[in-house]
Amino acid sequence: MHLSTRLILGGSQENTVLSCEGQARLGHEVHLGYGPIFGPEGSLFGRASAFRADDGRGIAMHEVPDLCREVSPRRDARCLGQLKDLIRRIRPDIVHTHSSKAGILGRLAAWSALGERDRPGIVHTIHGPPFMPVEGSAVARFKRRAVNAVYAVSERIAARRCHVIVSVADAMTEQFLARGIGRPGQYVTVHSGMEVERYLTPSGPDETREAVRGGLGFSPADFVIGTVARLAEHKGHDDLLDACGGDLRSNPGWKLLWVGDGWWRDRLLARVRAMGLDGRVITAGLVPSERVASYMRAMDLLVHPSYREGLPRTVPQALLCGTAVVAYDVDGTKEACIEGRTGRLVPPGDTGALRRAVRWMYDHPDERARLAEHGRDVCRVRFDARLMVERLDAVYARALGLSRGGPPDPAGPGAAAEPRGPVTPGAP
C-alpha cells in the first residue's frame, strides 16, 4: 500500500505511480491511498486508475477524505483514523508513504493500526524537504520557523515508527540526519526513476524537436530557454525573469518557454506584460506527462531555478532528451546536474550568476552539446524506473524482515550505526 498526499502532476507523485505500476508488473497486489485532488496543477489519477499489467493486475485506488497538504489539527486527526481503518481493511504487508503529510500520518497509522504481531513493514520516501525557506517579514519568518519546527518534531516521531527511510538523493539523508531525524542505518538512497525510453527517443513525427518548435512558432535560429515546473512559489520563475529579462528584450531570437500551470500563473503573466516581454514568453500550460519530453526537445536550454527540491526530475529528464541544463545548486540537484560535467550549477537566488550561466550556454554551443550528451549517458542508467522498482523490492524485503522479527536493524541498540548507500539490486 502506497500513501501519497495528492496525486497532482508532480515529481513525487510520478515517482509513486511508477513505483505502483512496476510492483504490479512484478505480481504484487498494489493499493494507492491519496487525498482529494483539486487545483490547476493537473492530476495523475487517470493514469494510475487506468493502469493494467500484462496479467491484468491494476492499482486499487482509495481516496482518503481528510488527507490534505495544509496543517489542520482537526482534519489531521480524522485522517489518522481514516488511514487506520484503511490499513485494517486491506491488511497490507508493506505500507510505503510519500510526501510529508501522508508520510507522518501514514507511518503513525501503519505502526498502530494492526498491533505489533501483524504490523506491516513500513517504508517512507523523502522526495523533498518539508522545511521551507525562512524569508519575508519578521512575522512571516516567525511563522515559518514555527512550522519548520513542527515538521522537524513530527518527522522525528514518525521516523521511530518506520523500518526503512528511502531518500531520492543523498542530500535528503544528509539534511534529515542533520535535524536529528532517524538513525543513519535506517536510510538508503534509491534515485527517483523515470521512463527513460520516452525521453531518449521521440515516439513519432509529431514529437520531434522540429515539429514541436514549429507548432509553438519558434524559428530554427531561435534560442529557446525553457522551464518545466508548476507556476508556484519557490520554483524560481521570477528569478528567471530578473536574470534574463534584459536579454529577452534585446535579442529578438531569444524566447522563454514555460511548461506547467499553477496558482501563480496570472501574477507571473502580468509581470511578463509589465516587463514588455509579450511574444517573448510562451506558456504551454499543463502538458500531458507523455508529451513533456517533446517540449524538452524543443528547448535549447532548460533552466531550473527552484529553491527547494529533493531530486528535481525535470533535470535528468531534460538531459535524457539531449537538452543542456542550468539549475540552482539546492538539495539533490547536483546529483544529476554535475557542475562542468553534465550542466551548470548556480548559487540559489544569485540572479547575476544565473544570467551569466545562461549567457555562457548561449555563447558556447559545442560545450552545451557536450554537457548534454554526457548527462544523457549518466542519467539513462542512474534514473531508470526499472532499476528503481528493483531496488525498492529489495527495500521491502528488508522492511518486512524487520517487521516480522528478522535480523536487528544495524543502527539499533548495541550496534554501530553505519550509513547505507544505494541498495544493490536483488540484495536485502
C-alpha positions in Angstrom: 0.0 0.0 0.0 1.4 3.4 -1.1 0.1 6.6 0.5 0.6 10.0 -1.1 -0.9 13.3 0.0 -2.1 14.4 -3.5 -2.0 12.9 -7.0 -1.3 16.2 -8.8 1.2 16.3 -11.7 4.5 16.5 -9.8 7.8 14.7 -9.3 7.0 12.8 -6.1 3.6 11.7 -7.5 5.1 10.5 -10.8 7.6 8.5 -8.8 4.9 7.0 -6.7 2.7 6.0 -9.7 5.7 4.5 -11.5 6.5 2.5 -8.3 3.0 1.2 -8.1 3.0 0.2 -11.8 6.3 -1.5 -11.6 5.3 -3.5 -8.5 2.0 -4.6 -10.1 4.1 -5.9 -13.1 6.2 -7.9 -10.6 3.0 -9.6 -9.5 2.3 -7.8 -6.2 -1.1 -6.6 -5.1 -0.9 -2.8 -5.1 -3.1 -0.3 -3.4 -2.7 3.5 -3.5 -4.2 5.9 -1.0 -4.4 9.6 -1.7 -6.1 12.8 -0.6 -8.7 14.8 -2.6 -7.3 16.3 -5.8 -8.0 19.9 -6.7 -6.3 22.9 -8.2 -4.7 23.8 -11.6 -1.7 21.5 -11.3 -3.3 18.6 -13.1 -3.7 15.0 -11.9 -2.2 11.6 -12.2 -5.4 9.9 -11.1 -6.4 8.9 -14.6 -3.2 7.2 -15.4 -3.0 5.3 -12.0 -6.6 4.2 -12.1 -6.4 3.0 -15.7 -3.2 1.0 -15.4 -3.2 -2.7 -16.1 -0.2 -5.0 -16.2 0.1 -7.8 -18.7 -1.6 -10.2 -16.3 -4.5 -7.8 -15.8 -3.3 -6.5 -12.4 -4.2 -2.9 -11.7 -3.8 -0.4 -8.9 -6.6 -0.4 -6.3 -7.4 3.3 -5.6 -8.5 4.7 -2.3 -9.4 8.3 -1.6 -8.7 9.4 2.0 -11.2 12.3 2.5 -9.2 14.3 5.1 -5.7 13.7 3.8 -4.8 17.4 2.9 -1.5 19.2 2.5 -2.2 22.0 5.0 -1.6 21.6 8.7 -5.1 21.2 10.1 -5.3 19.5 13.6 -9.0 18.6 13.2 -8.7 17.2 9.7 -5.4 15.5 10.5 -6.9 13.7 13.5 -9.8 12.5 11.3 -7.3 11.5 8.6 -5.3 9.4 11.1 -8.5 7.4 11.9 -9.3 7.0 8.2 -5.8 5.7 7.4 -6.0 3.2 10.3 -9.4 2.0 9.0 -8.0 1.5 5.5 -4.9 -0.4 6.8 -7.1 -2.7 8.9 -9.4 -3.4 6.0 -6.6 -4.1 3.5 -4.0 -5.6 5.9 -1.0 -4.8 3.7 2.4 -6.5 4.1 4.1 -3.2 3.3 3.0 0.4 3.8 5.1 2.8 1.7 4.4 6.5 2.5 5.3 9.5 0.3 5.5 13.3 1.0 5.4 15.0 4.4 1.7 14.8 5.4 1.0 11.3 4.2 4.4 10.3 5.4 3.8 11.5 9.0 0.2 10.4 9.4 0.7 7.2 7.3 3.6 5.9 9.4 1.7 6.6 12.7 -1.3 4.8 11.4 0.6 1.8 10.0 2.5 1.4 13.2 -0.6 1.2 15.4 -3.4 0.0 13.3 -2.9 -3.8 13.5 -0.8 -4.2 16.6 2.8 -5.4 17.0 2.2 -9.0 15.8 0.6 -8.0 12.5 2.5 -4.8 11.9 3.4 -4.3 8.2 6.9 -3.3 7.0 6.9 0.5 7.0 8.9 2.4 4.4 8.9 6.2 3.8 10.4 8.0 0.9 11.8 11.6 1.2 11.0 13.3 -2.1 11.9 16.7 -0.8 12.4 18.6 2.4 9.3 19.8 4.2 11.3 22.7 5.7 10.5 25.8 3.7 13.0 28.8 3.4 12.8 31.3 6.2 12.2 34.7 4.5 9.9 37.7 4.3 8.7 39.9 7.1 9.5 39.3 10.8 6.1 37.8 11.3 6.4 35.6 8.2 9.8 34.4 9.4 8.5 33.6 12.8 5.6 31.6 11.4 7.9 29.7 9.0 10.3 28.8 11.8 7.4 27.6 13.9 6.0 25.4 11.1 9.5 24.1 10.3 9.9 23.2 14.0 6.6 21.3 14.0 7.6 19.4 10.9 11.0 18.5 12.4 9.5 17.2 15.6 6.8 15.3 13.7 9.4 13.7 11.3 11.5 12.6 14.3 8.4 10.9 15.9 7.4 9.3 12.5 11.0 8.0 11.9 10.8 6.0 15.1 7.7 4.3 13.6 9.3 3.3 10.4 11.7 0.4 9.4 13.4 1.9 6.3 13.7 5.5 5.0 14.3 5.9 1.3 16.0 9.1 0.0 15.6 10.0 -3.6 19.0 11.8 -3.3 21.9 11.5 -0.9 21.3 15.2 0.0 18.0 14.3 1.7 19.7 11.8 4.0 22.2 14.4 5.0 19.6 17.1 5.7 17.3 14.9 7.7 20.1 13.4 9.8 21.4 16.9 10.5 18.0 17.7 12.0 18.1 14.6 14.2 15.5 12.7 12.2 16.0 8.9 12.2 19.2 6.9 12.5 21.9 6.5 9.8 21.2 2.8 9.4 17.5 3.5 8.5 18.4 5.3 5.3 19.0 4.1 1.8 19.3 6.1 -1.4 17.1 4.9 -4.3 17.3 7.6 -7.0 13.9 8.6 -8.4 13.2 6.6 -11.5 11.6 7.6 -14.8 10.6 6.0 -18.1 13.9 6.7 -19.8 12.9 5.5 -23.3 10.2 8.2 -23.5 12.9 10.9 -23.2 15.7 9.2 -25.2 13.7 8.8 -28.5 10.7 10.7 -30.0 7.6 8.4 -30.1 6.5 9.7 -33.6 7.0 12.5 -36.1 4.8 14.9 -34.1 7.2 14.6 -31.1 10.4 15.7 -32.8 12.2 18.9 -32.0 11.4 20.4 -35.3 7.7 19.6 -35.2 7.2 20.9 -31.7 9.2 24.1 -32.3 7.2 24.8 -35.4 4.0 24.3 -33.6 5.0 26.8 -31.0 6.0 29.3 -33.5 9.8 29.1 -33.0 12.2 29.5 -35.9 15.2 27.2 -36.3 17.5 30.0 -35.2 15.7 30.9 -32.0 17.4 30.3 -28.7 14.7 28.7 -26.5 15.1 28.8 -22.8 12.6 26.5 -21.0 11.2 25.6 -17.7 9.1 22.6 -16.7 7.6 23.3 -13.3 4.4 24.4 -11.6 3.8 28.1 -11.7 4.2 28.3 -8.0 6.2 29.7 -5.1 9.9 28.8 -4.9 10.1 27.5 -8.4 12.1 30.5 -9.5 10.1 31.9 -12.4 10.6 35.4 -11.0 14.4 34.9 -10.8 14.5 33.8 -14.4 12.7 37.0 -15.5 15.1 39.0 -13.4 18.1 37.2 -14.8 17.1 37.1 -18.5 14.6 39.9 -19.0 17.1 42.3 -20.5 18.5 39.7 -22.9 15.0 38.6 -23.9 14.2 42.3 -24.8 17.5 43.0 -26.6 17.8 39.6 -28.5 14.8 39.0 -30.9 15.9 35.4 -31.2 15.7 34.6 -27.5 12.4 33.0 -26.3 11.3 31.8 -22.9 9.0 28.7 -22.8 7.1 27.9 -19.6 5.6 24.4 -19.4 3.2 23.9 -16.5 0.4 25.7 -14.7 -0.3 26.8 -11.1 -1.7 29.3 -8.7 0.9 32.0 -9.7 0.0 31.9 -13.4 -1.9 35.2 -13.5 0.6 37.1 -11.4 3.6 35.9 -13.4 1.9 36.7 -16.8 1.0 40.2 -15.5 4.7 40.7 -14.7 5.7 39.5 -18.2 3.4 42.1 -19.7 4.7 44.8 -17.4 8.3 44.0 -18.5 7.4 44.3 -22.1 8.0 40.7 -22.9 4.8 39.8 -24.7 5.6 37.5 -27.5 9.0 36.5 -25.9 7.5 34.4 -23.2 5.4 31.5 -24.4 3.3 29.5 -22.0 2.3 25.9 -22.9 0.2 25.4 -19.8 -0.5 21.9 -18.5 1.1 19.3 -20.8 0.2 15.6 -20.5 3.1 13.7 -18.9 3.6 11.6 -22.0 4.3 14.8 -24.0 6.7 16.6 -21.7 9.7 15.1 -23.4 8.7 16.6 -26.7 8.6 20.1 -25.2 12.0 19.5 -23.6 13.5 18.6 -27.0 12.1 21.9 -28.4 14.3 23.8 -25.9 18.0 24.7 -26.4 18.4 25.0 -22.6 16.4 24.0 -19.6 16.7 26.4 -16.6 15.6 25.1 -13.2 16.0 27.9 -10.6 14.0 26.2 -7.9 14.7 26.9 -4.3 13.5 23.6 -2.9 13.9 20.2 -4.3 14.5 16.6 -3.4 15.8 15.4 -6.7 14.3 17.6 -9.5 13.1 15.0 -12.1 13.0 17.8 -14.6 16.8 17.9 -14.7 17.6 14.3 -15.6 14.6 14.3 -18.0 15.9 17.2 -19.9 19.4 15.6 -20.1 17.9 12.4 -21.3 16.3 14.4 -24.1 19.7 15.8 -25.0 18.9 19.3 -23.6 21.5 21.1 -21.6 20.7 22.3 -18.0 21.4 25.3 -15.8 20.0 24.9 -12.2 20.2 26.3 -8.7 22.5 24.3 -6.6 19.9 23.1 -4.0 19.3 19.8 -2.3 19.8 16.8 -4.7 20.1 18.8 -7.9 23.8 18.3 -8.1 23.3 14.5 -8.3 22.0 15.0 -11.8 23.3 18.4 -12.9 27.0 18.0 -12.1 28.9 21.2 -12.5 31.1 21.3 -15.6 30.2 17.6 -16.4 26.5 17.5 -17.2 25.4 21.1 -16.7 26.0 24.4 -14.8 25.1 25.0 -11.2 24.3 28.4 -9.8 24.0 29.5 -6.1 20.3 29.9 -5.3 19.0 33.4 -5.5 22.1 34.7 -7.4 20.3 36.1 -10.5 23.5 37.6 -11.8 25.2 34.2 -11.8 22.1 32.7 -13.3 22.3 35.2 -16.2 26.0 34.6 -16.7 25.4 30.8 -16.8 22.6 31.2 -19.4 24.8 33.5 -21.5 27.7 31.0 -21.3 25.4 28.3 -22.6 24.3 30.5 -25.5 27.9 31.6 -26.3 29.3 28.0 -26.2 27.0 25.8 -28.3 29.6 23.0 -28.6 30.2 22.9 -24.9 26.5 22.9 -24.3 26.0 19.9 -26.5 28.9 18.1 -24.8 27.4 18.6 -21.3 24.0 17.4 -22.5 25.5 14.3 -24.2 27.4 13.3 -21.0 24.3 14.0 -18.9 22.3 11.6 -21.1 24.9 8.8 -20.6 24.8 9.3 -16.9 21.0 9.6 -16.5 19.9 6.7 -18.7 21.3 4.3 -16.1 21.0 6.2 -12.8 17.4 7.2 -13.2 15.8 4.2 -15.0 12.4 3.4 -13.4 13.0 -0.3 -13.7 16.1 -0.1 -11.6 14.2 2.0 -9.0 11.5 -0.7 -8.8 14.0 -3.5 -8.4 15.8 -1.6 -5.6 12.5 -0.8 -3.9 11.6 -4.5 -3.9 14.9 -5.2 -2.0 14.0 -2.4 0.4 10.5 -4.1 1.0 12.2 -7.4 1.7 14.3 -5.8 4.4 11.4 -3.8 5.9 9.2 -6.9 6.0 12.0 -8.9 7.7 12.4 -6.2 10.4 8.6 -6.0 11.0 8.4 -9.8 11.4 11.3 -10.1 13.9 14.1 -10.6 11.4 17.7 -9.5 11.9 18.0 -6.4 14.0 18.5 -3.0 12.4 22.3 -2.4 12.5 21.6 1.1 13.9 19.6 -0.4 16.8 20.6 -0.7 20.4 24.1 -2.1 20.9 25.1 -1.9 17.2 27.2 0.5 15.3 25.3 2.8 13.1 26.7 2.9 9.6 25.2 4.9 6.7 23.8 2.8 3.9 24.4 3.7 0.3 22.3 2.8 -2.7 20.6 -0.6 -2.4 22.3 -3.3 -4.6 19.6 -4.8 -6.9 18.4 -8.1 -5.6 20.0 -7.7 -2.2 18.0 -7.0 1.0 
